[in-house]
Amino acid sequence: MFTPLTTIDTIHEQIKMHPMTFIYITQPDCSVCHGLQPQLEQLLRLFPKIHTFQIDATEIPSIASDFQVFTAPTLLFFVDGKEYIREARFVQTDKLHDKIERIYQEMVEH
């Protein structure tokens, strides 16, 4: 479900291109990342207008400086190019759902 992105430029392009963009930043040796991914995929299926992407932080080290990301997993949700949600490490998916739903409803109604 998550489309992998492999360059910092592509990340910036996707955020600009889509009204709602969800970025999932992971690392290969991160057990929390692997455990959280299926939960996120299930959650984000409820919001079909959100474009979802995954980034391996080890492949794009500049993600740390460009987005101030220093741990994995990190979840970033952008609306019209602006960061609205940032979650890191241990994520409560029910609270994340509520946050996304509020923003999503506003965007879809307009």
C-alpha positions in Angstrom: 0.0 0.0 0.0 2.8 2.4 0.8 4.7 3.5 -2.3 8.4 3.6 -1.6 10.3 6.8 -2.3 14.1 6.8 -2.7 15.2 10.4 -3.1 14.7 13.5 -1.1 13.6 15.4 -4.2 10.9 12.9 -4.9 9.6 13.2 -1.4 9.3 17.0 -1.7 7.6 16.6 -5.2 5.0 14.2 -3.8 4.2 16.5 -0.9 3.7 19.4 -3.3 1.7 17.3 -5.8 -0.9 15.8 -3.5 -3.4 17.7 -1.3 -3.0 15.0 1.4 0.3 13.1 1.8 1.2 10.5 4.5 4.9 9.7 4.8 6.0 6.6 6.8 9.7 6.7 7.7 11.2 3.4 8.7 14.5 1.6 9.1 15.2 -2.1 8.1 16.2 -3.2 11.6 13.2 -1.5 13.4 10.8 -4.1 14.9 8.3 -1.3 15.9 8.3 -0.2 12.2 7.5 -3.7 10.9 4.8 -4.3 13.6 3.1 -0.9 13.0 3.0 -1.0 9.2 0.0 -3.4 8.8 -2.0 -1.4 11.4 -1.2 1.8 9.4 -2.2 0.2 6.1 -5.5 -0.9 7.6 -6.1 2.6 9.1 -5.2 4.5 5.9 -7.6 2.3 3.8 -10.3 4.3 5.5 -9.0 7.5 3.8 -8.6 6.8 0.1 -7.8 10.4 -0.9 -4.5 10.3 1.2 -1.4 9.4 -0.9 0.8 7.1 1.2 4.6 6.8 0.9 7.3 4.9 2.7 10.9 6.0 3.2 13.8 3.9 4.4 15.8 6.4 6.5 19.0 4.4 5.8 18.6 5.0 2.1 17.9 8.7 2.4 20.1 10.0 5.2 19.2 13.6 4.4 15.6 12.9 5.7 16.9 13.7 9.1 18.0 17.3 8.3 15.2 18.0 5.8 12.3 16.8 8.0 13.9 16.8 11.5 13.5 13.1 11.8 15.8 11.4 14.3 14.0 8.1 15.1 12.0 5.4 13.4 9.2 5.0 12.9 8.2 8.5 12.2 4.8 9.4 10.6 4.2 12.7 8.9 0.9 13.8 7.5 0.9 16.8 5.1 -2.1 18.8 3.9 -1.4 21.2 1.0 2.3 21.0 1.7 2.1 21.8 5.4 2.8 19.3 8.1 -0.3 18.7 10.2 0.6 15.5 12.1 3.9 14.1 13.4 4.1 11.0 15.4 7.2 9.0 16.3 8.3 5.8 17.8 5.3 4.4 19.7 2.1 5.4 17.9 -1.5 5.0 19.3 -3.4 4.2 16.1 -6.8 5.0 17.6 -5.7 8.5 18.5 -4.0 8.8 15.1 -7.2 7.8 13.4 -9.1 10.5 15.2 -6.6 13.2 14.2 -6.5 12.1 10.6 -10.3 11.8 10.4 -10.9 15.4 11.6 -8.5 16.8 9.0 -9.7 14.5 6.2 -13.4 15.4 6.7 -12.5 19.1 6.4 -10.5 18.5 3.2 -13.1 16.3 1.6 -16.0 18.6 2.4 -14.4 21.6 0.7 
